[in-house]
């Protein structure tokens, strides 16, 4: 929501899908920094008869609709000759009766057969079903670029631009520190996101903090724009 908050924020963060959608009505959006990169994962129950991606046909997959997670799900399924239309997508979303925090429980109970989402819920789901878990991912098919956005108008205001530059500089410093002292990041994320430390540590290897603007962002946008338009 902050991407289109009409001046309530100087900068905002989101995945490519939501930022691209917002840019249609706000062509002065500018993508200035990639805070994090993360290859999404599908975690499924072997006991549901799932051993390969193609086994997901007709299965119930928990995800967030019209999001980077659904784009990832569709992209992964296409590598097996399927699309998101070939599975039963079970929607989970914050501030609804089925928030994404319920995904691990839904997988354990058998309400769904697989989870396709971002961290840390995928890690929580994998831990929850233990040895029954099978995982599918391909960073080349989809790696989320979690980007910092602002507007051209903000960049043209000297005072605002100065604050944005200072903020980006701090992000670069933080990214460098995480490479040499990841434990500090674990503790901070666990506290801020109200997660247990084991979940954070388990999901951490899937996260990368490049400390710059991703060089392949345009390629990702071109693939996603077609999906969003449809």
URJODA-V361643 format. One record per residue. RES is the residue in three letters. SS is DSSP state (a for helix, b for strand, c for the rest). PHI is phi in whole degrees, 0 to 359 (999 if undefined). OMEGA is omega in whole degrees, -180 to 180 (none if undefined). Layout:
res-><RES & RES>
ss-><SS & SS>
phi-><PHI & PHI>
omega-><OMEGA & OMEGA>
This chain:
res-><UNK & UNK & UNK & UNK & UNK & UNK & UNK & UNK & UNK & UNK & UNK & UNK & UNK & UNK & UNK & UNK & UNK & UNK & UNK & UNK & UNK & UNK & UNK & UNK & UNK & UNK & UNK & UNK & UNK & UNK & UNK & UNK & UNK & UNK & UNK & UNK & UNK & UNK & UNK & UNK & UNK & UNK & UNK & UNK & UNK & UNK & UNK & UNK & UNK & UNK & UNK & UNK & UNK & UNK & UNK & UNK & UNK & UNK & UNK & UNK & UNK & UNK & UNK & UNK & UNK & UNK & UNK & UNK & UNK & UNK & UNK & UNK & UNK & UNK & UNK & UNK & UNK & UNK & UNK & UNK & UNK & UNK & UNK & UNK & UNK & UNK & UNK & UNK & UNK & UNK & UNK & UNK & UNK & UNK & UNK & UNK & UNK & UNK & UNK & UNK & UNK & UNK & UNK & UNK & UNK & UNK & UNK & UNK & UNK & UNK & UNK & UNK & UNK & UNK & UNK & UNK & UNK & UNK & UNK & UNK & UNK & UNK & UNK & UNK & UNK & UNK & UNK & UNK & UNK & UNK & UNK & UNK & UNK & UNK & UNK & UNK & UNK & UNK & UNK & UNK & UNK & UNK & UNK & UNK & UNK & UNK & UNK & UNK & UNK & UNK & UNK & UNK & UNK & UNK & UNK & UNK & UNK & UNK & UNK & UNK & UNK & UNK & UNK & UNK & UNK & UNK & UNK & UNK & UNK & UNK & UNK & UNK & UNK & UNK & UNK & UNK & UNK & UNK & UNK & UNK & UNK & UNK & UNK & UNK & UNK & UNK & UNK & UNK & UNK & UNK & UNK & UNK & UNK & UNK & UNK & UNK & UNK & UNK & UNK & UNK & UNK & UNK & UNK & UNK & UNK & UNK & UNK & UNK & UNK & UNK & UNK & UNK & UNK & UNK & UNK & UNK & UNK & UNK & UNK & UNK & UNK & UNK & UNK & UNK & UNK & UNK & UNK & UNK & UNK & UNK>
ss-><c & a & a & a & c & c & c & c & c & c & c & b & b & b & c & a & a & a & a & a & a & a & a & a & a & c & c & c & b & b & b & b & b & b & b & b & b & b & b & c & b & b & b & b & b & a & a & a & c & c & c & c & a & a & a & a & c & c & c & b & b & b & b & c & c & c & c & a & a & a & a & a & a & a & a & a & a & a & c & c & c & c & c & a & a & a & c & b & b & b & b & c & c & c & c & c & c & c & c & a & a & a & a & a & a & a & a & a & a & c & c & c & c & b & b & b & b & c & c & c & a & a & a & a & a & a & a & a & a & a & a & a & b & b & b & b & c & c & c & c & c & c & b & b & b & b & b & b & b & b & b & a & a & a & a & a & c & a & a & a & a & a & a & a & a & a & a & a & a & a & a & a & a & a & a & a & a & a & a & a & c & a & a & a & a & a & a & a & a & a & a & a & a & c & c & c & a & a & a & a & a & a & a & a & c & c & b & b & c & c & c & b & c & c & c & c & a & a & a & a & a & a & a & a & a & a & a & a & a & c>
phi-><999 & 293 & 295 & 236 & 272 & 54 & 91 & 284 & 220 & 275 & 222 & 209 & 236 & 190 & 286 & 296 & 300 & 289 & 293 & 296 & 298 & 293 & 290 & 298 & 271 & 225 & 294 & 271 & 302 & 229 & 266 & 245 & 196 & 259 & 287 & 211 & 235 & 207 & 287 & 288 & 227 & 255 & 244 & 232 & 266 & 301 & 294 & 271 & 83 & 250 & 237 & 227 & 301 & 295 & 289 & 284 & 305 & 80 & 278 & 267 & 243 & 279 & 201 & 255 & 291 & 53 & 225 & 300 & 293 & 290 & 299 & 299 & 303 & 297 & 296 & 293 & 297 & 297 & 290 & 250 & 80 & 242 & 225 & 298 & 290 & 271 & 240 & 267 & 276 & 258 & 282 & 230 & 199 & 302 & 64 & 234 & 290 & 234 & 292 & 297 & 294 & 271 & 302 & 302 & 298 & 295 & 289 & 296 & 285 & 91 & 296 & 231 & 258 & 204 & 234 & 229 & 198 & 262 & 285 & 263 & 296 & 294 & 297 & 298 & 293 & 296 & 295 & 297 & 259 & 56 & 292 & 281 & 279 & 231 & 238 & 231 & 201 & 206 & 304 & 287 & 280 & 201 & 234 & 298 & 248 & 269 & 253 & 267 & 240 & 212 & 237 & 300 & 299 & 296 & 291 & 270 & 267 & 309 & 295 & 294 & 301 & 298 & 292 & 295 & 299 & 296 & 293 & 296 & 300 & 294 & 295 & 298 & 298 & 296 & 297 & 295 & 293 & 298 & 289 & 257 & 219 & 298 & 302 & 297 & 293 & 305 & 295 & 295 & 294 & 301 & 289 & 293 & 264 & 56 & 243 & 284 & 297 & 298 & 295 & 297 & 297 & 293 & 275 & 304 & 299 & 271 & 254 & 226 & 245 & 290 & 73 & 200 & 270 & 304 & 284 & 257 & 299 & 297 & 298 & 296 & 301 & 296 & 290 & 286 & 301 & 296 & 293 & 297 & 298 & 287>
omega-><-177 & 178 & -178 & -172 & 174 & 173 & 180 & 179 & 177 & 178 & 178 & -178 & 173 & 175 & -174 & -175 & -177 & 179 & 177 & 179 & 180 & -176 & 180 & 179 & -178 & -175 & 177 & 173 & 175 & 178 & -169 & -176 & 174 & -176 & -177 & 174 & -178 & 173 & 179 & -179 & 165 & 174 & -175 & 178 & 176 & -178 & 175 & 179 & -176 & 176 & 179 & 178 & -178 & 178 & 178 & 179 & 178 & -179 & -180 & -177 & 177 & -180 & 173 & -175 & 178 & -178 & 176 & 180 & 179 & 175 & 178 & -180 & -180 & -179 & 180 & -179 & 180 & 177 & 178 & 178 & 179 & 170 & 178 & 178 & -178 & 176 & 174 & -179 & -180 & -172 & 171 & -178 & 179 & 177 & 172 & 177 & 179 & 178 & -177 & 178 & -180 & -177 & 179 & 179 & 180 & 179 & 179 & -176 & -178 & 176 & 175 & -179 & -177 & 179 & 174 & -175 & 179 & 177 & 5 & -174 & 178 & 177 & 178 & 180 & -180 & 179 & -175 & -178 & 171 & -174 & 179 & -173 & 167 & -170 & 176 & 175 & 175 & -178 & 180 & 179 & 175 & 169 & -179 & 172 & -178 & -166 & 172 & -178 & 170 & 179 & 177 & 179 & 178 & -179 & -180 & 176 & -173 & -178 & 179 & 179 & -180 & 179 & 179 & 178 & 179 & -180 & 179 & 178 & 178 & 177 & 178 & 178 & 180 & 179 & 178 & -180 & -179 & 180 & -178 & -177 & -177 & -179 & 178 & 177 & 178 & -176 & -178 & -179 & 180 & -179 & -175 & -176 & 180 & 179 & 174 & -174 & -179 & 178 & 180 & -179 & -180 & -179 & -171 & -179 & -179 & -177 & 179 & -179 & -170 & -180 & -180 & 174 & -177 & -176 & -177 & -176 & -179 & 178 & 179 & 179 & -177 & 178 & -176 & -176 & 179 & -180 & -180 & -179 & -178 & none>
